[in-house]
Amino acid sequence: MESFDILVIILSITLAVFLILAIVATVLFISFMKKMNKASETAQHAMQNVEAATGSLKRIADGTLIAGAVTAAWKKFSKTKRS
C-alpha cells in the first residue's frame, strides 16, 4: 500500500463521518423547527384569547360608562324635578 492509498482511505472515512454528522444535525434541526412552530402556534392562540378577553372587557367598560352617565343624568334631573 502506498501513501496515496492510505490518504484516500483516511479521507473517505472522514467524509463518511462528516456526512453522517450532517444528516443527524439536519434531522435534529428539523425536529427543533417543528417544536418551535408548535410553540409559536400556541403563543398565537394565547394572544388571540387575550385579544378576545380584552375586547370583551372593553365592551363591558363601554357599557358601564354609558350606564354611569345615564344614571348620573337621571339623578341630576330627578333631583331638579323634586326640588
Secondary structure as UniProt FT lines:
FT   HELIX           3..82
//
